[in-house]
Amino acid sequence: MSRGPEADASPVHGSLPGALTEDLRAELIAFRRDLHMHPELGNQEFRTTAALRARLEKAGLAPRVLDTGTGLICDIGRDPGTTPAAGRPMLALRADIDALPIPDTKTVDYRSTVPDRAHACGHDVHTTVVLGAGLVLADLAAQGLLPGPVRLLFQPAEEVLPGGATDAIDCGVLEGVGRILAVHCDPKVEVGRIGLRTGAITSACDRLEVALEGPGGHTARPHLTTDLVTAAARVAVDVPSLIARRVDARAGLAVTWGRLETGHACNVIPQRAELSGTVRCLDLEAWRQAPDLVYAAIDEIATLHRAKSQITYVRGVPPVVNEPMTTSLLQNAMAARRGPESVEDTEQSLGGEDFSWYLEKVPGAMARLGVKPVGDPTGRDLHQGDFDVDEEAIRVGVELFTAAALLDRNAL
């Protein structure tokens, strides 16, 4: 989705270099649309990785594919012959490159060509923004205008719990990094603006699978069975309520079910029931307590109904906690490009993001990148088949990151 001719004027403030040229803007939109047409799931992003590598090499850079086989890093402005740890701390710009296993329902020329696969979370935009920033920064480095080294990080498998960030960290992507930045598309924020928050900006997210078992039988004689349909229903209703009363309400610990499956006939009590859902939490300490609380609540309800429970609790991601100085860097960078009014306060989301794992290691921050067309009363929410963006957001993201690289005090 493009805004049209009026989008060509970029209201860049001040004298910072690194504004996006119209030729590169057009190229990046085409690159994003190509990614959108060819979405790949986590750890399968071979085509995406190859496309990024080819474009970076064309610019004279030396990207390195991660040991996991997909994703890559590319350093700009680092002194040749020095190891990352020996040089000045690098500013890392992170993008996630994977798509979602849902169909693309839009009617556009760049609609997904892969059945039941779609870039419905904006990762194609994140990827294009970091690529574009890298190309601009490489040009600035060649002119001697880049004050410090920058690492581009294209990370696979963000949508796969506990997130591809953990594998990327194991591959050494943070070696020599002093600060890390990211953006995430926000369909509630108008294009040309970003949302920022110091402290937690996303929530923890874990996956929960529950199986209940017991002797089934005829619905005429439920007293001779373990009534698993009722037991599953009580787990679905009562566990979230129990959890809400066993932790400080301000922690925002919530169990939400996405699937409940049991039985095949109206007159047969089944022998097995399954539930799956997510556990989300606003508070880091409460997140650490969550597994014990959830296990206890499920076992309590299952025992009451004489059902045996098997619980699979998959740790996901902690909250993304924006470090104050890095948040200020993003705020100052955006203000330098588009004025202070282009930055708005944002609330903490209940969504999860594996960018949080990087922030357990180095300071950093994530901004919400506005992708909503100006004046559009409708919204195309994330993780929906019709999700799309105003592509002017690509320019905004590129210029945000290039300004941050120029203003980063760590580099001076």
C-alpha positions as CSV (number, residue, x, y, z in Angstrom):
1,M,0.0,0.0,0.0
2,S,1.6,3.3,-1.1
3,R,0.5,6.7,-0.2
4,G,1.0,8.2,-3.6
5,P,2.8,11.2,-4.9
6,E,2.5,13.2,-1.7
7,A,4.7,10.7,0.0
8,D,7.7,11.8,-2.0
9,A,8.4,14.8,0.2
10,S,10.4,13.7,3.2
11,P,10.2,16.3,6.0
12,V,13.8,15.9,7.1
13,H,14.8,18.4,9.9
14,G,18.2,19.8,10.7
15,S,21.3,19.0,8.8
16,L,21.8,15.3,9.4
17,P,22.9,13.4,6.4
18,G,21.3,10.0,5.5
19,A,18.0,11.0,4.0
20,L,16.6,8.4,1.7
21,T,16.9,9.1,-2.0
22,E,13.9,8.6,-4.3
23,D,15.7,5.9,-6.3
24,L,16.6,3.9,-3.2
25,R,13.1,4.4,-1.8
26,A,11.6,2.9,-4.9
27,E,14.1,0.0,-4.8
28,L,13.2,-0.7,-1.2
29,I,9.5,-0.7,-1.9
30,A,10.1,-3.2,-4.6
31,F,12.3,-5.3,-2.3
32,R,9.6,-5.3,0.4
33,R,7.0,-6.4,-2.1
34,D,9.2,-9.2,-3.4
35,L,9.6,-10.5,0.2
36,H,5.8,-10.1,0.7
37,M,5.2,-12.3,-2.3
38,H,7.6,-15.0,-1.1
39,P,7.1,-15.4,2.7
40,E,9.1,-18.1,4.5
41,L,8.5,-19.6,8.0
42,G,11.0,-19.6,10.8
43,N,14.3,-21.3,10.1
44,Q,13.2,-21.8,6.5
45,E,14.1,-18.3,5.2
46,F,16.6,-19.4,2.6
47,R,15.3,-17.2,-0.2
48,T,15.0,-14.2,2.0
49,T,18.6,-14.7,3.3
50,A,19.9,-15.1,-0.2
51,A,18.2,-11.9,-1.4
52,L,19.6,-9.9,1.5
53,R,23.1,-11.3,1.0
54,A,23.1,-10.5,-2.7
55,R,22.0,-6.9,-2.2
56,L,24.5,-6.3,0.5
57,E,27.3,-7.8,-1.5
58,K,26.3,-5.7,-4.5
59,A,26.9,-2.7,-2.2
60,G,30.5,-3.9,-1.5
61,L,29.7,-5.2,2.0
62,A,30.6,-8.6,3.4
63,P,27.5,-10.2,5.1
64,R,27.9,-13.5,7.0
65,V,25.1,-16.1,7.1
66,L,24.4,-17.4,10.6
67,D,25.5,-20.9,11.5
68,T,21.9,-21.9,11.7
69,G,21.6,-21.6,7.9
70,T,19.3,-18.6,7.7
71,G,19.6,-15.0,8.8
72,L,22.8,-13.0,8.6
73,I,24.9,-10.2,10.0
74,C,26.8,-7.5,8.2
75,D,29.2,-4.9,9.7
76,I,29.6,-1.4,8.4
77,G,32.3,1.0,9.3
78,R,34.3,-1.5,11.4
79,D,38.1,-1.2,11.0
80,P,39.3,-4.0,8.7
81,G,41.4,-6.6,10.4
82,T,40.0,-6.0,13.9
83,T,37.8,-8.4,15.8
84,P,34.4,-7.1,16.9
85,A,35.5,-7.2,20.6
86,A,38.7,-5.2,19.9
87,G,37.1,-2.3,18.2
88,R,34.6,0.4,19.3
89,P,31.2,-0.9,20.5
90,M,28.9,-1.4,17.5
91,L,25.3,-0.2,17.2
92,A,23.2,-3.1,16.1
93,L,20.1,-2.7,14.0
94,R,17.9,-5.8,14.2
95,A,15.2,-7.1,11.8
96,D,13.2,-10.3,12.0
97,I,12.8,-12.0,8.6
98,D,10.2,-14.8,9.0
99,A,6.5,-15.0,8.1
100,L,3.4,-16.5,9.6
101,P,1.5,-19.7,8.7
102,I,-1.7,-18.0,7.7
103,P,-3.2,-17.2,4.2
104,D,-2.8,-13.8,2.6
105,T,-6.3,-12.5,1.9
106,K,-5.5,-9.1,0.4
107,T,-6.2,-8.2,-3.3
108,V,-3.0,-6.6,-4.3
109,D,-0.3,-7.2,-6.9
110,Y,2.2,-8.3,-4.3
111,R,-0.1,-10.8,-2.5
112,S,1.7,-13.9,-1.2
113,T,2.3,-16.5,-3.8
114,V,2.8,-19.2,-1.1
115,P,-0.4,-20.9,0.1
116,D,-1.1,-20.4,3.8
117,R,2.0,-18.2,4.3
118,A,1.9,-14.4,4.8
119,H,4.0,-11.5,6.1
120,A,1.1,-10.6,8.4
121,C,3.3,-9.1,11.1
122,G,5.3,-6.6,9.1
123,H,8.6,-8.5,9.2
124,D,9.1,-7.8,5.5
125,V,9.0,-4.1,6.5
126,H,11.4,-4.5,9.4
127,T,13.8,-6.4,7.1
128,T,13.6,-3.7,4.3
129,V,14.1,-0.9,6.8
130,V,17.3,-2.4,8.2
131,L,18.5,-3.2,4.7
132,G,17.8,0.3,3.6
133,A,19.5,1.8,6.6
134,G,22.5,-0.4,5.9
135,L,22.9,0.8,2.4
136,V,22.6,4.4,3.4
137,L,25.1,4.0,6.2
138,A,27.5,2.2,4.0
139,D,27.5,5.2,1.7
140,L,28.0,7.5,4.7
141,A,30.9,5.3,5.9
142,A,32.6,5.6,2.4
143,Q,32.4,9.4,2.8
144,G,33.9,9.3,6.3
145,L,30.6,10.5,7.8
146,L,29.7,7.5,10.0
147,P,31.0,8.1,13.5
148,G,31.0,4.5,14.7
149,P,30.6,0.9,13.4
150,V,27.1,-0.5,12.8
151,R,26.0,-4.1,12.6
152,L,23.0,-5.2,10.6
153,L,21.3,-8.2,12.1
154,F,18.7,-10.1,10.1
155,Q,17.3,-12.7,12.5
156,P,15.3,-15.8,11.6
157,A,12.4,-17.4,13.5
158,E,11.0,-14.6,15.6
159,E,7.6,-16.3,15.5
160,V,9.0,-19.6,16.8
161,L,9.0,-19.8,20.6
162,P,11.4,-19.2,22.4
163,G,12.4,-17.2,19.4
164,G,15.3,-17.3,16.9
165,A,17.0,-14.5,19.0
166,T,18.4,-17.2,21.3
167,D,20.0,-19.1,18.5
168,A,21.3,-15.9,17.0
169,I,22.9,-15.0,20.3
170,D,24.5,-18.4,20.4
171,C,25.9,-17.6,16.9
172,G,27.8,-14.6,18.4
173,V,25.7,-11.8,16.9
174,L,26.1,-9.6,19.9
175,E,29.9,-9.9,20.0
176,G,31.2,-6.4,20.0
177,V,27.7,-4.8,20.2
178,G,27.2,-2.0,22.7
179,R,23.6,-1.1,21.9
180,I,20.8,-2.6,19.8
181,L,17.8,-1.0,18.2
182,A,14.6,-2.4,16.5
183,V,11.3,-1.3,15.2
184,H,8.0,-3.1,15.1
185,C,5.1,-2.2,12.8
186,D,2.1,-0.7,14.7
187,P,-1.1,-0.4,12.7
188,K,-2.6,1.9,15.3
189,V,0.1,4.6,14.8
190,E,0.0,6.8,11.7
191,V,2.8,6.7,9.2
192,G,5.4,9.4,9.9
193,R,5.3,8.8,13.6
194,I,6.7,6.3,16.1
195,G,5.5,5.2,19.5
196,L,8.1,5.0,22.4
197,R,8.1,3.9,26.0
198,T,10.8,3.7,28.6
199,G,10.7,0.4,30.4
200,A,8.6,-2.6,29.4
201,I,7.0,-2.1,25.9
202,T,5.9,-5.7,25.3
203,S,4.9,-8.5,27.6
204,A,6.2,-12.0,28.3
205,C,4.6,-14.8,26.3
206,D,4.7,-18.5,26.9
207,R,2.9,-21.5,25.3
208,L,0.8,-23.9,27.2
209,E,-0.4,-27.3,26.2
210,V,-2.7,-29.4,28.5
211,A,-3.9,-33.0,28.0
212,L,-6.5,-34.4,30.3
213,E,-7.2,-38.2,30.5
214,G,-9.6,-40.6,32.2
215,P,-12.0,-43.5,31.6
216,G,-14.7,-42.4,29.2
217,G,-18.1,-44.1,28.6
218,H,-21.7,-43.6,27.8
219,T,-23.3,-40.2,28.5
220,A,-26.1,-42.0,30.2
221,R,-23.7,-43.1,33.0
222,P,-21.3,-40.1,33.6
223,H,-20.9,-41.2,37.3
224,L,-19.0,-44.2,36.0
225,T,-16.6,-42.1,34.0
226,T,-14.2,-39.2,34.3
227,D,-16.4,-36.5,32.6
228,L,-13.5,-35.0,30.5
229,V,-15.7,-32.6,28.6
230,T,-16.8,-31.0,31.9
231,A,-13.2,-31.2,33.3
232,A,-11.8,-29.5,30.2
233,A,-14.5,-26.8,30.4
234,R,-13.7,-26.1,34.0
235,V,-9.9,-26.0,33.3
236,A,-10.7,-23.5,30.5
237,V,-12.8,-21.3,32.7
238,D,-11.4,-21.7,36.2
239,V,-7.6,-21.7,35.6
240,P,-7.5,-18.1,34.3
241,S,-9.7,-17.0,37.2
242,L,-7.5,-18.8,39.8
243,I,-4.3,-17.3,38.3
244,A,-5.8,-13.8,38.4
245,R,-6.4,-14.2,42.2
246,R,-3.0,-15.7,43.0
247,V,-0.8,-12.9,41.7
248,D,-0.8,-9.1,42.0
249,A,-3.3,-7.9,39.4
250,R,-0.8,-5.2,38.3
251,A,1.4,-8.0,36.9
252,G,-1.1,-8.6,34.2
253,L,-0.6,-12.4,34.3
254,A,-3.2,-13.9,31.9
255,V,-3.9,-17.4,30.6
256,T,-5.9,-17.3,27.3
257,W,-6.9,-20.4,25.5
258,G,-6.8,-20.7,21.7
259,R,-7.8,-24.4,21.3
260,L,-10.0,-26.9,23.1
261,E,-10.6,-30.3,21.5
262,T,-12.4,-33.3,22.9
263,G,-14.8,-36.0,21.8
264,H,-16.4,-37.2,18.6
265,A,-20.0,-38.2,19.3
266,C,-22.8,-36.6,21.2
267,N,-23.5,-39.7,23.4
268,V,-19.9,-40.7,24.2
269,I,-17.8,-39.3,27.0
270,P,-14.2,-39.2,25.6
271,Q,-11.1,-40.5,27.2
272,R,-8.9,-37.5,26.3
273,A,-9.3,-33.7,26.1
274,E,-6.7,-31.2,24.9
275,L,-6.3,-27.5,25.5
276,S,-3.7,-25.1,24.2
277,G,-3.1,-21.4,24.8
278,T,-0.7,-18.7,25.9
279,V,0.4,-17.3,29.2
280,R,1.1,-13.5,29.0
281,C,2.5,-11.3,31.6
282,L,3.4,-7.6,31.9
283,D,5.8,-8.0,34.8
284,L,9.2,-9.8,34.6
285,E,9.2,-11.1,38.2
286,A,5.6,-12.5,37.9
287,W,6.6,-14.1,34.6
288,R,9.4,-16.0,36.5
289,Q,6.7,-17.4,38.9
290,A,4.2,-18.2,36.2
291,P,5.0,-21.8,35.5
292,D,4.6,-22.9,39.1
293,L,1.3,-21.0,39.4
294,V,-0.1,-22.5,36.2
295,Y,0.9,-26.0,37.0
296,A,-0.7,-25.8,40.5
297,A,-4.0,-24.3,39.2
298,I,-4.4,-26.9,36.4
299,D,-3.6,-29.9,38.7
300,E,-6.1,-28.5,41.3
301,I,-8.9,-28.4,38.8
302,A,-8.1,-31.7,37.1
303,T,-7.9,-33.5,40.4
304,L,-11.3,-32.1,41.5
305,H,-12.8,-33.8,38.4
306,R,-10.7,-37.0,38.7
307,A,-8.8,-36.3,35.6
308,K,-5.1,-37.0,35.0
309,S,-3.3,-34.0,33.6
310,Q,-0.2,-33.8,31.4
311,I,1.1,-30.2,31.1
312,T,3.6,-28.9,28.6
313,Y,4.8,-25.4,29.5
314,V,7.1,-23.9,26.8
315,R,9.0,-20.9,28.0
316,G,8.7,-18.1,25.4
317,V,10.1,-14.6,25.8
318,P,10.4,-12.1,28.6
319,P,9.1,-8.6,28.2
320,V,11.0,-6.2,25.9
321,V,12.3,-3.6,28.5
322,N,13.5,-0.4,26.8
323,E,16.7,1.0,28.3
324,P,16.3,4.8,29.1
325,M,19.4,6.1,27.2
326,T,18.6,4.0,24.1
327,T,15.0,5.1,24.2
328,S,16.2,8.7,24.3
329,L,18.5,8.0,21.3
330,L,15.5,6.9,19.3
331,Q,13.4,9.9,20.4
332,N,16.2,12.3,19.5
333,A,16.8,10.6,16.1
334,M,13.1,10.8,15.2
335,A,12.9,14.4,16.3
336,A,15.9,15.3,14.2
337,R,14.3,13.8,11.1
338,R,10.6,14.8,11.6
339,G,10.3,17.0,14.6
340,P,9.4,16.2,18.2
341,E,5.7,15.9,17.4
342,S,6.5,12.8,15.4
343,V,7.1,10.8,18.7
344,E,4.2,9.7,20.8
345,D,3.9,7.8,24.0
346,T,2.8,4.2,23.7
347,E,1.3,1.7,26.1
348,Q,2.8,-1.6,27.0
349,S,1.5,-4.3,24.7
350,L,0.5,-7.8,25.7
351,G,2.2,-9.1,22.6
352,G,5.5,-11.0,22.9
353,E,8.7,-10.3,21.0
354,D,12.0,-12.2,21.2
355,F,14.0,-8.9,20.8
356,S,13.8,-9.1,24.6
357,W,16.5,-11.8,24.7
358,Y,19.0,-9.3,23.3
359,L,18.1,-6.8,26.0
360,E,19.1,-9.4,28.6
361,K,22.6,-9.0,27.3
362,V,23.1,-5.4,26.0
363,P,21.1,-2.2,26.4
364,G,18.7,-1.4,23.7
365,A,15.2,-0.3,22.7
366,M,12.3,-1.0,20.3
367,A,10.1,1.7,18.7
368,R,6.7,1.1,17.3
369,L,6.8,2.2,13.7
370,G,3.6,3.8,12.4
371,V,2.3,2.0,9.3
372,K,-1.3,3.3,9.3
373,P,-2.2,5.5,6.4
374,V,-2.9,9.1,7.5
375,G,-6.6,9.6,8.0
376,D,-7.5,6.0,7.5
377,P,-10.3,5.2,10.0
378,T,-10.0,1.4,9.5
379,G,-7.2,-0.7,10.9
380,R,-5.5,-3.9,9.6
381,D,-4.4,-5.6,12.7
382,L,-1.3,-7.7,13.0
383,H,-1.5,-11.5,12.5
384,Q,-4.5,-11.1,10.2
385,G,-4.6,-12.2,6.5
386,D,-5.5,-8.7,5.3
387,F,-2.6,-6.9,7.1
388,D,-0.8,-4.3,5.0
389,V,1.1,-1.1,5.6
390,D,1.6,2.4,4.2
391,E,5.0,1.9,2.5
392,E,6.1,5.4,3.4
393,A,6.9,3.7,6.7
394,I,10.0,2.3,5.0
395,R,11.4,5.7,4.5
396,V,10.6,6.7,8.1
397,G,12.3,3.6,9.5
398,V,15.4,4.0,7.4
399,E,15.8,7.6,8.4
400,L,15.1,6.9,12.0
401,F,17.9,4.3,12.1
402,T,20.4,6.3,10.1
403,A,19.8,9.3,12.4
404,A,20.3,7.1,15.5
405,A,23.6,5.8,14.1
406,L,24.8,9.4,13.6
407,L,23.7,10.5,17.0
408,D,24.8,7.5,19.1
409,R,27.1,8.8,21.7
410,N,28.7,5.4,22.1
411,A,30.2,6.0,18.6
412,L,31.6,9.4,19.3
